Amino acid sequence: MTRVGIDIGGTFTDLFAVADSGRTWSAKVLTTPANPADGLLEVLDRWQAASGEPEVREIVHATTVATNAVLEGKTAQLGLVTTARFRDVLEIGRHQRRDLYNLFLEKPPVLVPRERRLEVRERIGADGSIIEPLQVTDVVQAAHRLKALGTEAVVVAFLHSYAHPQHEREAADVITRETGLPVVASHAVCREYREYERFSTAAVHAAVLPRVATYVSEIGSKLTARGVTAPLSVMQSSGGMAPAATVAREPASIVESGPAAGVIAAAEVGRRLGVSNVISFDMGGTSTKATLIRDGHVTINNDYEIGGGVHGGFGTGYPLRTPVIDLVEIGTGGGSIAGVDAAGSLVVGPGSAGAEPGPACYGRGGVRPTTTDANAVLGRLRSDRFAGGHIRLDVDAARRAVAEHVAAPLGMSVERAAEGILALAGAQMGRALELVSVARGHDPRQFVMVAFGGAGPMHAADLARELGCRRVVIPPEAGVQSARGLLVAEARRDSSSAMLSAEVDLDLAAAGRRYADLRDQGVRELRAAGFSADAISARLGVDVRYQGQAYEVAVWLDEPAAFDDTLRQAVNQEFHREHARLHGHRDEAAAIEWVTLRASVTARTTRPRPTELAPAAEPLIDRRLAVQPMIWAGESLEAPVFARERLGRDDRVHGPALVIQDQTTLVVPPAALAHVQATGDIVLEVSAA
């Protein structure tokens, strides 16, 4: 029996599989944008044909279907039923501006247009008192009105439903009965105060619900038709997997599905090498993702924005209150298109050649130069061994594309233009790496970079040198690392409950009961998914702030033995420490408020056994595949080419050199040293810039 992880990216669809015997396989095919499920089935067929393993025990999947629905504007036609006089909450939003001096800055269109935002008479106070009973006739009229307007999904969002959801539940039942449309009640996806963020979270869930539900159902049907009846799980943005049926009900939980899997895999690489501080660098065909792993822990944020460009700021996307791994993502990847703008300046991205037609060197009809074409021109790819030999690179086509669209307009040689493309792409990716490290008060010299993705190992050494990292780790399965991360991730369920209370007035017994309810809900769901009680553990989270602040700091602790003064002191102490780390100051004399209670329940899964690599029997020079010229700083240097599968423990490859494998290529620059570890990882020792 075999567990299979499949990650669908913007350019490639990756597979990593591990059998109960410990044997592993990997595969990579071009993504099929018109129907991503086709690429999933193709890579599954390729693996089964190569491995002869027909029995699948579990499939864990990562997908961009939810994110793409928002980014491409292909969301459902939504309707909103809300408390009277609150129909414009989604439109008003917040007054945050990410780009203060941009006079042309525009917010994305509201997910629910005003004519489909309908009010009903009801009002429950924050204390639970019924100020105005729910007028069911209003709900019935609104339901039929929305149905007549062609609504595909309905959001029900009432003012204080995060604490008192009875009116919201009743209205949702009425709308379902009257229309048969899918309904998302805000309290079901966000039990936290602040109505704008809660309304927006519910709207995002509803906006992608039909597309995600259809996608998950289609994959299940096609797998069944192929005789694959194994359960299907999907990676959540929090870095934990959930059953496909759960994801179909809470679709916005997978907005960063693929990138999250890569981060989980990077954390595992750090653990097996004994490294607790890691910068995760994931460069694929369409985008680059970076995040920080500190003291072995992945940072999870509960404030997130989808559809707002470079992640990490607020004001131009849709707020989403759901656990998401804290990462920065930019539109620079192997397929990023390069050109010269109207001002005569070189630009790279964010447009991508994607899988169709792909970079010019793929020979699939692409004529615009990309970062992959620039690497091909500079000798940093092996044309006959790209993607396991399934794609033969056309270097002449890459040269023509760079010459026509960059070199000629700028009046320079093709080689210099290609180096310029990589330099600009590197500067953009370097900015993402700085945002997760230097900009957050961390010294990159104290971290090790883990680089992966189809294009990551080609650029990692130069980026690490500029950033100040002295070591870069290239995992054995770097090209399909996110797919591997799917098989090392824990199952996870997160839940929260608002509990705004001054710390001195806090009812600890009531807080303990509320936490127990949240934890038990997660335990029940994981037990129902087949996990044993001894595999399940829980953590307590509390959002805390100084009284009067408009933002909170999340504090996480192992599950407490009791909700007593010892716990209160532990939460407060950790809050002061974390506040000082994040904001540079603390005030232990100030009054404190507990705002939100959280429970994170996880279940351990069976992980692939680590590799134990033996030394090679032959000298390294006898294992050299070829020698080819590589261009660095305008100079052509002869570089040896090695196949990674022929490298052994303690081999040392001095740059310049290429190390090729089926799913990616490792570029070893001049003055860098690649050292093969017993785990199969390659550690690049990078000299200072």
C-alpha positions in Angstrom: 0.0 0.0 0.0 1.2 3.5 -0.8 0.5 7.0 0.3 0.6 9.6 -2.5 1.0 13.4 -2.3 0.1 15.5 -5.4 0.7 19.2 -5.6 -0.8 21.2 -8.5 1.2 24.4 -9.2 0.9 27.1 -11.8 3.3 25.4 -14.2 3.9 21.8 -13.0 2.0 19.1 -11.2 4.2 17.2 -8.8 3.8 13.7 -7.2 5.7 12.1 -4.3 4.7 8.6 -3.2 6.0 6.4 -0.4 5.1 2.7 0.0 4.7 0.9 3.4 8.1 -0.7 2.6 9.8 2.7 2.6 10.4 2.8 -1.1 9.7 6.2 -2.7 8.9 7.6 -6.1 8.4 11.1 -7.6 7.1 12.5 -10.9 6.4 15.8 -12.5 4.2 16.8 -15.4 3.0 20.1 -16.9 -0.1 21.4 -15.2 -3.3 21.5 -17.3 -4.8 24.9 -16.7 -8.1 24.3 -18.5 -8.8 21.4 -16.1 -6.2 20.9 -13.3 -7.7 17.5 -12.5 -6.4 16.2 -15.8 -2.8 16.9 -14.7 -3.4 15.2 -11.4 -4.6 12.0 -13.2 -1.8 12.2 -15.7 0.9 12.3 -13.0 -0.9 9.5 -11.1 -0.9 7.3 -14.2 2.8 8.0 -14.8 3.7 7.0 -11.3 1.6 3.8 -11.4 3.1 2.8 -14.7 6.6 3.4 -13.5 6.2 1.9 -10.0 3.8 -1.0 -10.7 2.1 -0.1 -7.4 -1.7 -0.2 -8.0 -2.7 -0.1 -4.4 -3.1 3.4 -3.0 -3.9 3.8 0.7 -4.3 7.6 0.8 -4.0 10.6 -1.5 -3.1 14.0 0.0 -3.6 16.9 -2.4 -2.6 20.5 -2.6 -4.3 22.8 -5.0 -4.6 26.5 -6.0 -8.2 26.2 -7.1 -9.5 28.5 -4.3 -6.8 31.1 -4.8 -7.2 31.2 -8.5 -11.0 31.6 -8.3 -10.4 34.9 -6.4 -7.4 36.1 -8.4 -9.1 35.4 -11.7 -12.5 36.9 -10.6 -14.2 33.5 -11.2 -16.1 33.5 -8.0 -19.8 32.6 -7.4 -22.6 35.1 -7.7 -23.1 35.9 -4.0 -26.0 37.2 -2.0 -25.9 38.6 1.5 -28.6 38.6 4.2 -27.6 40.8 7.1 -28.9 42.8 10.1 -30.9 45.9 9.1 -28.6 48.9 8.6 -25.5 46.8 8.1 -25.7 46.0 4.4 -22.7 48.1 3.5 -20.2 46.7 6.0 -18.3 44.9 3.2 -18.1 48.1 1.1 -17.0 50.4 3.9 -14.3 48.0 5.1 -11.2 49.5 6.8 -9.3 52.7 6.0 -6.0 50.9 5.5 -3.9 51.8 2.5 -1.0 49.6 1.6 0.5 52.2 -0.8 -0.1 55.6 0.9 1.1 57.8 -2.0 -0.5 55.9 -4.8 -3.3 58.2 -6.0 -4.7 55.5 -8.4 -4.9 52.7 -5.8 -8.2 50.8 -6.0 -9.7 48.2 -3.8 -10.9 45.0 -5.4 -14.6 44.9 -6.2 -16.8 43.9 -3.4 -17.6 40.2 -3.5 -21.3 40.9 -3.0 -22.8 43.7 -5.2 -25.1 46.1 -3.4 -28.3 44.9 -5.1 -27.7 41.5 -3.7 -27.0 42.7 -0.2 -30.4 42.5 1.6 -31.4 43.5 5.2 -33.7 41.7 7.6 -35.0 42.9 10.9 -33.3 41.2 13.8 -30.9 42.3 16.6 -29.2 40.4 19.4 -27.0 42.5 21.7 -23.4 41.7 22.5 -24.7 40.4 25.9 -27.1 38.0 24.3 -30.3 40.1 24.9 -32.9 39.9 22.2 -33.3 43.6 21.1 -35.4 42.6 18.1 -36.7 39.1 17.2 -35.8 37.7 13.8 -38.5 38.5 11.3 -38.8 35.2 9.4 -41.0 36.8 6.7 -38.1 39.2 5.9 -35.8 36.2 5.5 -38.2 34.4 3.2 -38.6 37.5 1.0 -34.9 38.0 0.9 -34.3 34.4 -0.1 -36.7 34.5 -3.0 -35.3 37.9 -4.1 -31.8 36.5 -4.2 -32.9 33.4 -6.0 -34.6 35.6 -8.7 -31.4 37.6 -9.1 -29.4 34.5 -10.1 -27.5 34.1 -6.8 -25.3 31.0 -6.6 -24.5 31.1 -2.9 -25.7 33.1 0.1 -23.9 34.6 3.0 -25.8 35.1 6.3 -24.0 37.5 8.6 -25.6 39.1 11.6 -24.1 41.6 13.9 -23.3 39.7 17.1 -23.6 36.1 15.8 -20.0 35.3 16.7 -21.2 35.1 20.3 -25.0 34.5 19.9 -25.6 32.7 16.6 -29.2 31.5 17.1 -30.8 34.1 14.7 -28.1 33.3 12.1 -28.7 29.6 12.3 -32.5 30.1 11.9 -32.1 32.4 8.9 -29.7 30.0 7.2 -32.1 27.1 7.7 -34.9 29.2 6.2 -32.9 30.2 3.1 -31.7 26.6 2.5 -35.3 25.4 2.7 -36.7 28.1 0.5 -34.0 28.1 -2.2 -31.8 25.0 -2.0 -28.8 27.3 -2.5 -25.5 26.7 -0.5 -25.5 29.0 2.5 -22.5 30.1 4.6 -23.3 31.4 8.0 -20.6 33.7 9.4 -20.5 32.1 12.8 -19.8 28.7 11.2 -16.5 29.9 9.7 -15.4 32.7 12.1 -16.4 32.9 15.8 -14.6 36.2 16.3 -15.7 39.7 16.8 -15.1 42.6 14.3 -17.9 42.4 11.8 -16.0 43.5 8.7 -13.4 40.7 9.0 -16.1 38.2 9.9 -18.4 39.2 7.1 -15.5 39.1 4.6 -14.4 35.7 5.8 -17.8 34.3 5.2 -18.0 36.0 1.8 -14.7 34.5 0.7 -15.8 31.0 1.8 -19.1 31.4 -0.1 -17.3 32.9 -3.2 -15.1 29.8 -3.8 -17.5 27.2 -2.3 -19.2 26.1 -5.6 -15.9 25.9 -7.5 -14.0 24.0 -4.8 -16.9 21.7 -4.1 -17.2 20.8 -7.8 -13.5 20.4 -8.1 -13.2 18.0 -5.1 -16.2 16.0 -6.3 -14.8 15.8 -9.8 -11.4 14.5 -8.6 -13.2 11.9 -6.4 -15.3 10.7 -9.3 -12.4 10.4 -11.7 -10.3 8.6 -9.1 -13.1 6.2 -8.5 -13.5 5.6 -12.2 -9.9 4.6 -12.3 -10.4 2.1 -9.5 -8.7 4.4 -6.9 -11.0 4.3 -3.8 -8.4 5.6 -1.3 -9.5 8.5 0.9 -8.7 12.0 -0.4 -7.3 14.7 1.9 -6.4 18.3 1.1 -3.7 20.5 2.6 -5.0 23.5 4.5 -3.4 26.9 4.6 -2.5 26.1 8.3 -0.1 23.3 7.2 -2.4 20.5 8.3 -4.5 18.2 6.2 -8.2 17.7 6.3 -10.7 15.3 4.6 -11.9 16.5 1.2 -15.5 16.6 2.6 -14.4 19.1 5.3 -12.6 21.3 2.7 -15.7 21.3 0.5 -17.6 22.9 3.4 -14.8 25.3 4.4 -13.1 26.0 1.0 -11.3 29.2 2.0 -9.2 27.1 4.4 -7.1 26.0 1.4 -6.1 29.4 -0.1 -2.4 28.7 0.5 -2.6 24.9 0.1 0.6 24.2 -1.9 2.9 26.8 -0.3 1.9 25.5 3.1 3.0 22.0 2.2 6.4 23.2 1.1 6.9 25.0 4.4 6.0 21.9 6.4 8.6 19.9 4.4 11.2 22.6 5.0 10.6 22.4 8.7 11.1 18.6 8.5 14.4 19.1 6.7 15.6 21.4 9.5 14.6 18.8 12.1 16.6 15.9 10.4 19.7 18.1 10.1 19.4 19.5 13.6 18.7 23.1 12.4 15.9 25.0 14.2 16.1 28.4 12.4 15.2 28.0 8.8 14.3 30.3 5.9 12.1 28.4 3.5 12.6 29.4 -0.2 10.2 27.9 -2.6 10.5 29.0 -6.3 8.2 27.4 -8.8 7.3 28.2 -12.3 4.8 31.0 -11.5 5.7 32.4 -8.1 8.2 32.4 -5.2 7.2 31.8 -1.6 9.3 32.6 1.5 8.7 32.1 5.2 10.6 31.9 8.4 10.8 28.9 10.7 12.0 30.0 14.2 13.1 27.6 16.9 11.6 24.7 14.9 8.1 26.3 14.8 6.2 27.4 11.8 4.5 30.8 12.3 0.7 30.8 11.9 -1.2 34.0 11.3 -4.9 34.3 11.8 -5.1 37.6 9.8 -4.8 37.2 6.1 -5.7 38.8 2.9 -6.4 37.1 -0.4 -6.4 38.8 -3.8 -4.2 41.7 -2.7 -0.9 41.2 -4.6 2.2 40.6 -2.5 1.1 39.1 0.7 2.1 40.6 4.0 0.3 44.0 3.8 -3.4 44.9 4.1 -5.8 47.2 2.3 -6.2 45.9 -1.2 -7.5 42.3 -0.8 -10.2 40.5 1.0 -9.7 39.9 4.7 -9.8 36.2 5.7 -9.8 35.2 9.4 -8.4 31.6 9.1 -5.1 30.1 10.2 -2.5 30.6 7.4 1.2 29.9 7.5 2.9 33.3 7.6 4.6 33.7 4.2 5.4 36.2 1.6 4.6 35.4 -2.0 5.6 37.3 -5.2 4.9 36.7 -8.8 8.5 35.8 -9.8 9.2 32.2 -10.9 10.8 30.2 -13.6 8.1 31.2 -16.1 8.1 34.9 -15.3 8.1 36.9 -18.6 10.9 39.4 -19.2 10.7 42.5 -21.4 11.3 46.2 -21.7 8.7 48.6 -20.7 7.7 51.9 -22.4 10.3 53.8 -20.3 13.0 51.5 -21.6 13.5 49.6 -18.4 13.9 45.9 -18.0 10.9 44.2 -16.2 10.5 40.6 -15.1 7.0 39.3 -14.2 4.5 39.2 -12.7 3.1 37.8 -15.9 4.0 34.1 -16.4 4.3 31.9 -19.4 2.8 29.1 -17.2 2.4 25.6 -18.5 0.8 26.7 -21.8 2.7 27.7 -23.8 5.5 27.8 -21.2 9.0 29.4 -21.7 10.4 29.7 -25.2 12.9 26.9 -24.6 10.1 24.4 -24.0 9.3 24.4 -27.7 5.5 24.6 -27.0 4.8 27.9 -28.8 6.2 30.3 -26.3 8.0 33.3 -27.8 8.6 35.6 -24.8 11.7 35.2 -22.8 11.4 34.0 -19.2 13.8 33.4 -16.3 14.1 29.8 -17.4 15.1 30.9 -20.9 17.8 33.2 -19.3 19.1 30.2 -17.3 19.2 28.2 -20.5 21.2 30.9 -22.4 23.7 31.1 -19.6 24.3 27.3 -19.5 22.6 26.8 -16.1 20.4 24.0 -17.4 21.1 20.8 -19.2 19.0 20.7 -22.3 18.8 16.9 -22.6 18.0 16.1 -19.0 15.3 18.7 -18.2 12.2 17.3 -16.3 13.6 13.8 -16.4 14.1 14.0 -20.1 10.4 14.5 -20.8 11.1 18.0 -22.1 14.2 18.7 -24.4 15.1 22.4 -24.1 15.6 24.4 -27.2 18.4 26.7 -26.2 18.4 28.5 -29.6 14.7 29.4 -29.1 15.6 30.8 -25.7 18.4 32.9 -27.3 16.0 34.2 -30.0 13.4 35.2 -27.4 16.0 37.0 -25.2 17.6 38.7 -28.2 14.3 40.0 -29.7 12.6 41.2 -26.5 15.4 42.3 -24.3 18.9 42.4 -25.8 18.0 44.3 -29.0 15.8 47.0 -27.3 18.5 47.6 -24.7 21.4 47.4 -27.2 23.4 44.7 -25.5 24.5 41.1 -26.0 22.1 38.2 -25.4 24.3 36.9 -22.6 24.4 40.2 -20.8 20.6 40.6 -21.3 20.1 37.1 -19.8 22.3 38.0 -16.8 20.2 41.1 -16.4 17.0 39.1 -16.3 18.3 36.9 -13.6 19.7 39.8 -11.6 16.3 41.6 -11.6 14.4 38.4 -10.8 16.9 37.8 -8.0 16.4 41.3 -6.6 12.6 40.7 -6.5 13.0 37.4 -4.8 15.5 38.9 -2.4 12.9 41.4 -1.3 10.6 38.6 -0.4 13.4 36.9 1.7 14.1 40.2 3.4 10.4 40.7 4.3 10.3 37.5 6.2 13.7 38.0 7.9 15.3 41.4 8.2 12.0 43.3 8.1 10.8 41.3 11.0 13.9 41.8 13.2 15.7 38.5 12.4 19.4 38.2 11.3 19.6 36.0 8.2 23.1 35.0 9.2 21.6 33.0 12.1 19.4 31.0 9.7 19.9 28.3 7.2 18.0 28.5 3.9 16.1 25.4 2.6 15.6 25.9 -1.1 13.2 23.8 -3.2 10.7 24.0 -6.0 11.5 23.4 -9.7 13.5 26.6 -10.0 14.6 27.2 -6.4 18.0 25.4 -6.4 19.1 27.3 -9.5 18.9 30.7 -7.7 19.3 29.8 -4.0 23.1 30.2 -3.7 23.2 33.8 -5.2 20.2 34.8 -3.1 21.7 33.4 0.1 24.9 35.2 -0.6 23.1 38.5 -1.0 21.0 37.9 2.1 23.9 36.8 4.3 22.9 33.2 4.8 26.1 31.0 4.8 24.4 27.7 4.2 21.7 26.5 1.8 20.2 23.0 2.0 18.8 21.4 -1.1 16.7 18.4 -0.1 16.8 15.1 -2.1 13.3 15.7 -3.5 13.7 19.5 -3.9 11.8 19.6 -7.2 8.7 17.9 -5.7 9.3 19.1 -2.1 5.7 20.5 -1.6 4.3 17.1 -2.7 6.5 15.4 -0.2 5.4 17.9 2.5 1.9 16.6 2.0 3.0 13.2 3.4 4.8 14.6 6.4 2.0 17.0 7.5 -0.2 16.3 10.5 -4.0 16.3 10.2 -5.2 19.5 11.8 -8.4 21.1 13.0 -8.5 24.7 14.2 -11.3 26.5 16.0 -11.8 29.8 17.9 -14.2 31.6 20.1 -14.5 35.3 21.0 -14.1 36.0 24.7 -13.4 39.7 25.0 -12.6 40.2 28.7 -10.3 42.3 30.9 -7.8 39.9 32.4 -8.6 40.9 35.9 -12.3 40.1 35.3 -11.6 36.8 33.4 -13.8 33.9 34.4 -11.1 31.1 34.1 -13.6 28.3 34.7 -15.8 29.5 31.9 -12.7 29.9 29.6 -11.7 26.4 30.5 -15.2 25.0 29.5 -15.1 27.0 26.2 -11.6 25.7 25.4 -12.7 22.1 26.2 -15.6 22.5 23.8 -13.3 23.7 21.0 -10.8 20.9 21.7 -13.4 18.2 21.9 -14.8 19.3 18.5 -11.4 18.9 16.9 -10.8 15.5 18.6 -14.1 14.2 17.4 -13.4 15.1 13.8 -10.0 13.6 13.9 -11.2 10.4 15.5 -13.9 10.2 12.8 -11.2 10.5 10.2 -9.6 7.3 11.6 -6.8 8.7 14.0 -6.3 6.9 17.3 -6.6 8.9 20.6 -2.9 8.5 21.4 -1.9 10.2 18.0 -3.9 13.3 18.8 -2.7 16.3 20.8 -4.0 19.9 21.3 -2.6 23.4 21.9 -4.2 26.4 23.5 -4.0 29.8 21.8 -5.1 33.1 23.3 -5.2 36.5 21.4 -4.1 39.1 24.0 -3.7 42.8 23.9 -3.0 45.8 26.2 -6.3 47.4 27.0 -7.1 50.0 24.4 -5.1 48.5 21.6 -6.7 47.8 18.2 -4.6 44.7 17.5 -3.8 41.4 19.4 -0.8 39.2 19.8 -1.3 35.4 19.6 0.1 33.4 22.5 0.4 29.6 22.1 0.9 27.1 24.9 0.8 23.4 25.3 -2.5 22.1 26.5 -2.8 23.3 30.1 -3.5 20.9 33.0 -6.0 23.4 34.4 -7.4 26.9 33.8 -6.0 28.5 37.0 -3.8 31.4 38.0 -0.7 29.5 36.9 -2.1 29.5 33.3 -3.1 33.2 33.6 0.5 34.0 34.6 2.0 31.9 31.8 -0.2 33.6 29.2 0.6 37.1 30.5 4.3 36.4 30.6 4.4 35.0 27.1 2.3 37.9 25.8 4.8 40.5 27.3 7.7 38.6 25.8 6.1 38.3 22.4 4.9 41.9 22.3 8.4 43.1 23.0 9.8 40.9 20.2 7.3 42.0 17.7 6.9 45.7 18.6 10.0 46.6 20.6 8.4 47.4 23.9 6.4 45.9 26.8 4.4 47.3 29.7 3.9 44.8 32.5 2.0 47.4 34.6 -0.6 47.9 31.9 -4.1 46.3 31.9 -4.4 43.3 29.7 -7.4 41.9 27.7 -8.0 38.4 26.5 -9.8 38.7 23.1 -10.0 35.3 21.5 -9.6 31.7 22.6 -8.2 29.1 20.2 -7.7 25.4 20.0 -5.4 23.7 17.5 -5.9 19.9 17.5 -3.4 17.8 15.5 -2.9 14.1 14.7 0.4 12.5 13.8 0.7 10.7 10.5 3.1 8.1 9.4 6.1 9.9 7.9 8.6 8.6 5.2 11.8 7.2 6.7 14.8 9.4 6.2 17.4 8.4 3.6 20.7 6.9 4.7 23.1 7.6 1.8 26.3 5.5 1.5 29.6 6.8 0.1 30.1 6.3 -3.6 32.5 3.5 -4.8 34.0 5.6 -7.7 36.0 8.8 -7.5 33.9 11.9 -8.2 35.6 12.8 -11.5 34.7 9.4 -12.9 31.0 10.1 -12.2 31.0 13.3 -14.2 28.4 13.3 -16.9 29.7 16.1 -19.0 31.4 19.5 -19.0 29.5 22.6 -20.4 30.2 26.3 -20.4 28.4 28.5 -17.8 28.5 32.3 -17.9 29.1 34.2 -14.7 29.7 38.0 -14.7 30.2 38.0 -18.5 32.9 35.2 -18.3 32.4 31.7 -19.8 33.6 29.0 -17.3 33.8 25.3 -17.9 31.5 23.6 -15.4 31.3 19.8 -14.7 27.8 18.3 -14.7 26.8 15.6 -12.2 23.7 13.4 -11.8 22.5 13.7 -8.3 21.5 10.0 -8.1 25.2 9.1 -8.6 26.5 11.3 -5.7 27.4 9.6 -2.4 27.8 10.6 1.2 30.6 13.2 1.8 31.0 14.0 -1.9 32.1 17.6 -2.4 31.4 19.5 -5.6 33.2 22.8 -6.1 31.6 25.5 -8.2 31.0 26.3 -10.9 29.0 23.1 -11.5 25.6 21.7 -12.2 23.9 18.9 -10.3 20.9 17.6 -12.2 18.0 15.4 -11.2 14.7 14.6 -12.7 12.7 17.4 -11.1 15.2 20.3 -10.7 18.7 21.5 -11.3 21.2 22.7 -8.7 23.5 25.5 -9.8 26.7 25.7 -7.8 28.2 29.1 -8.4 31.9 29.9 -8.4 33.4 30.0 -4.9 30.6 27.8 -3.5 30.9 24.2 -2.3 28.2 21.6 -2.4 28.6 18.9 0.4 26.5 15.8 0.2 25.1 14.7 3.6 24.3 11.2 4.9 20.6 12.2 4.8 20.8 12.8 1.0 20.6 16.5 1.5 23.1 18.7 -0.3 24.5 21.6 1.8 25.8 24.5 -0.2 28.5 26.5 1.6 28.2 30.0 0.3 30.9 32.6 0.7 30.0 36.2 1.8 28.9 38.7 -0.9 
